[in-house]
């Protein structure tokens, strides 16, 4: 070979898929779209086909199911990618169900080959021969003949000057030994992960010859606009460099002093406290201070609906477009989808500050199948966002106890670069709020425990609790401070 061959990559028209593939589908490649029934194989094929097909780049779609193409198109045309003007012009459907009735697979191969020569397509789809085996329950001889037919078809499809797709129903990639998996240049595996009452769709690029694809399972949804894929976010190998002395104000001067001059940029801070202690109020001041100094922010609401969440101040910031709101109360979310929405809004707004309110709601928002990996999901969320140079404040509900002292209800305090704790103490027959800085990584900080109150939607910090030690000997507040 005298010169290096350059392979053209075709844009699929499916949001997120080109990113998984390393730039698109290689032209003239033979691809297998496999997965269980109902996982979205046919919808994925149609979305790619309608996006790519044109008068100079025609598509041929073979169906072998008993139902006519019109029934399939009846549902596909509900999606906006469907263009009826392309039917019989740029896209042609051929139903092979009748050709398969007598079991003469050689005749079917000849029919397919003839249709390809006559229409000269640039794209060829065959959907789906695996279902024939399952529906007709053929004899051993017929099953062997069908298996041989699929192998011959795969070899035929690799020889055409077209980008081809064979759509099949398979249950698990590791359980299949068909030679078709070896012949294929690309393999897409689609599945539905279910656990209890939650279902999440996943796609995996098992194989894509000649280019680097993103490995692993990636979440996707079939919504009103069709399929959207949320590529698995990974840590930035070349993170943004932040000056070590750059600190962000939380909008509360006394708390900034307690932190050693503010929260270091690109840090993650865990704000823990019991219900009603003012965690969301403090987080709102952090966002408002960012807006004041020209640093837009984003808040992801995992626990409350927008109507419950928005204080007057925060509502004004969002209405003016200075703070972005992500309402994550949809069911069956995955970390990939959450990160996709967060990263998109951060980039669009140029945001420098992010609030996650709260981690308790974040765990509930994740689909049931992902809750077991909550710590891993949280670690990836924090690492990706801080790798973008964003400063993150996370709130976490923490049951207030007098018998022990904890900094996280999930055992994940080590994930945060800084921890600020809000608590209640009993003093003279009243509950009083106190705040303290537990840690700020690689930085000196105050060890004081200070009183604070909330006035007109703002957190105001007062004197230190230490001044009361001499007059409160034996009081529950002393037991709180000396708890293990």
C-alpha positions in Angstrom: 0.0 0.0 0.0 1.7 3.1 -1.3 -0.4 5.7 0.5 -2.3 5.8 3.8 -6.0 5.4 3.4 -8.2 8.1 5.0 -11.6 6.9 6.2 -14.4 9.3 6.1 -16.5 9.5 9.3 -20.3 10.0 8.9 -22.1 12.1 11.5 -24.9 10.0 12.9 -27.3 12.7 13.8 -27.9 11.1 17.3 -26.8 13.5 20.1 -23.9 12.1 22.0 -23.3 9.1 19.7 -20.5 10.6 17.6 -18.6 11.4 20.8 -18.8 7.7 21.8 -17.6 6.6 18.4 -14.6 8.9 18.1 -16.1 11.2 15.5 -18.8 9.2 13.7 -19.5 6.0 11.7 -16.6 4.9 9.4 -17.8 5.0 5.8 -18.3 1.6 4.1 -18.1 -0.2 7.5 -20.3 -3.2 8.4 -22.0 -2.6 11.8 -24.1 -4.7 14.1 -26.8 -3.1 16.3 -27.7 -5.7 18.9 -29.7 -6.0 22.0 -32.8 -7.2 23.7 -36.3 -6.6 22.3 -37.7 -3.2 23.0 -34.3 -1.6 23.8 -34.4 1.0 20.9 -32.5 -0.7 18.1 -34.9 0.2 15.3 -35.3 3.8 16.6 -31.5 4.2 16.6 -31.3 2.9 13.1 -34.0 5.2 11.8 -32.6 8.3 13.5 -29.2 7.7 11.8 -30.8 6.9 8.5 -33.0 9.9 8.3 -30.2 12.2 9.4 -27.8 10.8 6.7 -30.1 10.1 3.7 -30.2 12.5 0.8 -30.8 12.2 -3.0 -27.1 11.7 -3.4 -26.7 9.5 -0.3 -29.6 7.0 -0.5 -30.6 4.4 2.1 -32.2 1.0 1.6 -34.0 -0.5 4.6 -34.9 -4.3 4.6 -37.4 -5.6 7.0 -38.0 -9.4 7.6 -40.6 -9.2 10.3 -44.1 -10.2 9.6 -45.5 -6.7 10.1 -45.4 -4.4 7.1 -43.1 -1.4 6.9 -46.1 0.9 7.2 -46.8 -0.2 10.7 -43.2 0.4 11.7 -43.3 3.8 10.0 -46.5 4.7 11.8 -44.6 4.9 15.0 -41.3 6.2 13.7 -43.0 9.2 12.1 -43.9 10.5 15.6 -40.3 11.6 15.9 -39.2 15.0 14.5 -36.3 13.3 12.6 -38.7 11.5 10.4 -39.1 13.2 7.0 -41.8 11.8 4.8 -40.4 13.6 1.7 -37.4 11.2 1.8 -39.6 8.1 1.5 -39.2 6.4 -1.9 -36.8 9.2 -2.9 -33.8 9.0 -0.7 -35.1 6.1 1.4 -36.6 2.9 0.2 -38.2 0.1 2.3 -38.2 -3.6 1.1 -40.1 -6.3 3.1 -38.6 -9.7 2.8 -41.1 -11.6 5.0 -42.7 -13.3 2.0 -39.4 -14.4 0.6 -38.6 -16.2 3.9 -41.8 -18.2 4.1 -40.4 -21.1 2.1 -37.1 -21.1 3.9 -35.0 -20.6 0.8 -32.3 -18.4 2.2 -30.3 -18.5 -0.9 -33.2 -16.9 -2.8 -33.4 -14.2 -0.1 -29.7 -13.4 -0.5 -30.2 -13.0 -4.2 -33.2 -10.7 -3.7 -31.2 -8.5 -1.3 -28.2 -8.4 -3.6 -30.4 -7.4 -6.6 -32.2 -4.6 -4.7 -28.8 -3.2 -3.6 -27.5 -3.2 -7.2 -30.7 -1.6 -8.6 -31.0 1.2 -6.0 -27.3 1.8 -5.4 -27.6 2.9 -1.8 -24.9 4.5 0.4 -26.6 3.1 3.5 -28.1 -0.4 3.9 -30.1 -1.6 7.0 -31.4 -5.1 7.6 -33.9 -5.5 10.5 -33.9 -8.2 11.9 -33.0 -11.9 11.1 -32.6 -13.0 14.7 -36.3 -12.7 15.3 -37.0 -15.2 12.6 -35.4 -17.9 14.6 -37.3 -17.0 17.8 -40.7 -16.6 16.1 -40.8 -19.6 13.7 -39.0 -22.2 15.9 -37.4 -23.9 12.9 -36.0 -27.3 12.8 -32.3 -28.0 13.5 -31.6 -28.1 9.8 -33.5 -24.8 9.2 -31.7 -23.2 12.1 -28.3 -24.2 10.7 -29.4 -22.9 7.3 -30.4 -19.6 8.9 -27.1 -19.3 10.8 -25.2 -19.9 7.6 -27.4 -17.4 5.8 -26.6 -14.7 8.4 -22.9 -15.3 8.0 -23.2 -15.1 4.2 -25.2 -11.9 4.5 -22.6 -10.4 6.8 -19.9 -11.1 4.2 -22.1 -9.7 1.5 -22.6 -6.5 3.4 -18.9 -6.0 3.9 -18.4 -6.2 0.2 -20.9 -3.5 -0.9 -19.7 0.1 -1.4 -22.1 1.2 1.3 -22.2 1.7 5.1 -24.3 -1.3 6.4 -26.1 -2.2 9.5 -27.5 -5.5 10.6 -30.0 -5.3 13.4 -30.4 -8.3 15.6 -31.9 -9.4 18.9 -29.3 -10.8 21.2 -29.4 -11.2 25.0 -25.7 -10.7 26.0 -22.6 -10.0 24.1 -20.4 -12.5 26.0 -22.9 -15.3 25.4 -22.8 -15.0 21.6 -20.3 -16.9 19.5 -21.7 -16.1 16.1 -19.0 -15.4 13.5 -21.0 -12.3 12.6 -19.4 -10.6 15.7 -16.0 -11.2 14.3 -16.8 -10.0 10.8 -18.5 -6.8 12.0 -16.4 -3.6 11.9 -18.6 -2.0 14.6 -20.8 -3.4 17.3 -23.4 -1.4 19.2 -24.9 -3.1 22.2 -28.2 -1.7 23.6 -29.8 -2.8 26.9 -32.3 -1.9 29.5 -31.1 -2.0 33.1 -34.0 -2.7 35.4 -34.1 -2.9 39.2 -37.3 -2.9 41.2 -39.4 -0.1 39.6 -36.5 1.7 37.8 -35.5 1.2 34.2 -32.5 2.9 32.5 -31.4 2.4 28.9 -27.7 1.8 28.2 -25.6 1.7 25.1 -22.1 0.2 24.7 -19.8 0.5 21.7 -18.3 -3.0 22.0 -16.1 -2.6 18.9 -15.3 0.1 16.3 -12.4 -0.7 14.0 -9.8 2.0 13.1 -10.7 4.6 15.7 -10.7 5.1 19.5 -14.2 4.8 21.0 -15.3 5.6 24.5 -15.5 2.4 26.5 -18.1 1.5 29.1 -21.8 1.7 29.4 -23.5 5.0 28.6 -27.0 6.2 29.4 -29.5 7.2 26.8 -33.1 8.2 26.6 -35.8 7.8 24.0 -37.7 11.1 24.3 -40.1 13.0 22.1 -37.2 14.2 19.9 -35.8 10.7 19.6 -32.7 9.1 21.1 -30.2 11.2 23.1 -27.1 9.7 24.5 -25.3 11.0 27.6 -21.6 9.9 27.2 -20.0 8.8 30.5 -18.1 11.8 31.8 -14.5 11.1 32.6 -11.9 13.0 34.6 -10.2 15.7 32.7 -6.7 14.5 32.0 -5.5 18.1 31.6 -7.4 19.9 34.4 -7.6 23.6 34.5 -4.8 25.1 36.6 -6.0 27.3 39.4 -3.8 29.7 41.3 -3.3 28.4 44.9 -4.0 31.8 46.4 -7.3 32.5 44.6 -10.2 32.3 47.0 -13.9 32.8 46.6 -16.1 34.7 49.1 -19.2 33.0 50.3 -20.9 36.4 50.8 -20.5 36.1 54.6 -17.3 38.0 55.7 -17.0 36.2 59.1 -17.3 32.8 57.5 -14.7 33.8 54.9 -12.3 34.6 57.8 -13.1 31.3 59.4 -12.2 29.5 56.2 -8.8 31.3 56.1 -9.8 34.0 53.6 -12.6 32.3 51.6 -13.1 29.0 49.8 -10.2 28.2 47.5 -11.2 28.2 43.8 -12.0 24.8 42.3 -12.5 23.3 45.7 -15.5 21.2 46.7 -17.2 22.1 50.0 -19.5 19.9 52.0 -22.1 21.9 53.9 -23.7 19.6 56.5 -26.4 20.2 59.0 -29.8 19.1 60.3 -33.1 20.1 58.8 -33.8 23.8 59.1 -30.3 24.8 59.9 -30.0 27.1 56.9 -27.9 25.1 54.4 -29.8 26.3 51.4 -29.7 29.9 52.7 -25.9 29.7 52.9 -25.6 28.2 49.5 -27.8 30.9 48.0 -25.5 33.6 49.5 -22.6 31.8 47.9 -24.3 32.1 44.5 -25.4 35.7 45.0 -21.9 36.7 45.9 -20.7 35.1 42.7 -23.1 37.1 40.7 -22.0 40.3 42.5 -18.4 39.7 41.4 -19.2 38.6 37.9 -19.1 34.8 38.4 -22.4 33.2 37.2 -23.6 30.1 39.0 -25.7 27.0 38.6 -27.9 25.2 41.2 -29.0 21.6 40.8 -32.1 21.0 42.9 -32.3 17.3 43.8 -34.5 17.5 46.8 -37.1 20.3 46.3 -39.2 21.3 43.4 -38.3 24.8 42.0 -41.3 26.4 43.8 -40.1 25.0 47.1 -36.5 25.8 46.5 -36.6 29.4 45.3 -36.2 32.1 47.8 -37.0 35.6 46.6 -33.3 36.4 46.2 -32.6 33.2 44.3 -35.7 33.5 42.2 -34.5 37.0 41.0 -31.1 35.7 40.1 -32.6 32.9 38.1 -35.1 35.1 36.4 -32.3 37.5 35.3 -30.3 34.6 33.9 -27.5 35.1 36.4 -27.9 31.7 38.0 -29.0 28.6 36.1 -31.4 26.1 37.6 -31.4 22.4 36.8 -34.5 20.6 38.1 -33.5 17.0 38.6 -36.7 15.6 39.9 -37.3 13.3 36.9 -37.3 9.6 37.8 -34.6 7.2 36.9 -31.7 9.6 36.4 -28.2 8.4 36.0 -24.9 10.1 36.9 -24.2 10.4 33.1 -27.4 12.3 32.5 -26.9 14.6 35.5 -23.3 15.4 34.6 -24.3 16.1 31.0 -26.9 18.6 32.0 -24.6 20.3 34.5 -21.6 20.5 32.1 -23.8 21.8 29.3 -25.2 24.6 31.5 -21.8 25.5 33.0 -20.3 25.9 29.6 -23.2 27.8 28.2 -23.3 30.3 31.1 -19.5 30.4 31.8 -20.4 29.4 35.4 -17.8 29.4 38.1 -19.9 28.3 41.0 -22.1 25.2 41.4 -24.5 24.2 44.2 -25.7 20.7 44.7 -28.8 20.8 46.9 -28.7 18.2 48.4 -26.7 15.0 48.4 -29.7 13.3 50.1 -31.8 14.2 47.2 -29.0 13.3 44.8 -29.0 9.7 46.0 -32.8 9.5 45.6 -32.6 11.0 42.1 -30.3 8.4 40.9 -32.1 5.3 39.5 -32.3 2.4 41.9 -29.7 0.5 40.0 -27.1 3.2 40.7 -27.7 3.8 44.4 -25.4 1.0 45.4 -22.6 3.0 43.6 -23.5 6.3 45.2 -20.1 7.1 46.5 -18.4 6.3 43.2 -21.0 8.5 41.4 -20.4 11.4 43.8 -16.7 11.1 43.5 -17.0 11.3 39.7 -19.4 14.2 39.9 -17.0 16.2 42.1 -13.9 15.3 40.1 -15.3 16.2 36.8 -16.8 19.6 37.9 -13.7 20.7 39.9 -11.5 19.5 36.9 -13.4 22.1 34.9 -12.3 24.8 37.3 -15.7 25.1 39.0 -16.1 25.6 42.7 -18.7 23.3 44.2 -20.8 23.6 47.3 -22.8 20.5 48.3 -25.4 20.5 51.0 -26.1 17.3 53.0 -28.8 16.5 55.5 -27.3 15.3 58.8 -29.2 14.1 61.8 -28.3 16.1 64.8 -27.2 13.9 67.7 -25.9 14.7 71.2 -24.1 11.4 71.5 -21.8 11.3 68.5 -20.2 13.7 66.1 -20.3 12.9 62.3 -19.4 14.9 59.3 -21.3 12.9 56.6 -24.2 10.5 56.6 -22.7 8.5 53.8 -19.1 8.1 55.0 -17.9 10.3 52.1 -16.6 13.4 53.9 -13.1 12.5 52.4 -14.4 13.5 49.0 -14.8 17.2 50.0 -11.9 19.6 50.1 -13.6 21.6 52.8 -16.4 20.9 55.3 -18.6 23.4 57.1 -20.9 22.1 59.8 -24.1 23.6 61.1 -25.6 22.3 64.3 -28.1 23.0 67.1 -27.2 23.4 70.8 -29.5 23.6 73.8 -29.0 26.8 75.7 -31.2 28.2 78.5 -34.2 26.3 77.3 -33.7 27.2 73.7 -32.2 25.7 70.6 -29.4 27.9 69.2 -27.6 27.4 65.8 -23.9 27.1 65.7 -21.4 26.8 62.8 -17.9 25.6 62.5 -15.2 24.9 59.9 -14.2 21.3 60.2 -11.5 21.3 57.5 -10.1 23.2 54.6 -7.5 21.0 52.7 -4.0 22.5 52.7 -5.1 25.6 54.5 -5.2 27.0 58.0 -8.7 27.7 59.3 -10.6 28.8 62.4 -11.3 26.2 65.1 -14.1 28.3 66.6 -17.7 27.2 67.0 -19.8 30.4 66.5 -23.4 31.2 67.0 -25.4 32.3 63.9 -28.9 33.3 63.0 -30.9 33.8 59.8 -32.4 37.3 59.3 -34.3 38.2 56.1 -33.0 35.3 54.2 -29.3 35.9 55.1 -27.1 34.0 57.5 -25.4 36.2 60.1 -22.6 34.8 62.3 -22.1 36.1 65.8 -19.8 35.5 68.8 -17.9 32.3 69.5 -19.4 29.6 71.7 -16.1 29.3 73.7 -17.1 32.2 75.9 -19.9 30.2 77.5 -17.8 27.3 78.7 -17.2 28.6 82.2 -20.9 29.2 83.0 -22.3 26.1 81.3 -20.5 23.3 83.2 -22.5 20.1 82.9 -24.9 21.7 80.4 -25.9 19.6 77.3 -23.9 21.9 75.1 -20.7 20.7 76.9 -21.7 17.1 76.3 -22.2 18.0 72.6 -18.7 19.4 72.3 -17.0 16.5 74.1 -18.9 13.8 72.3 -16.6 11.2 70.6 
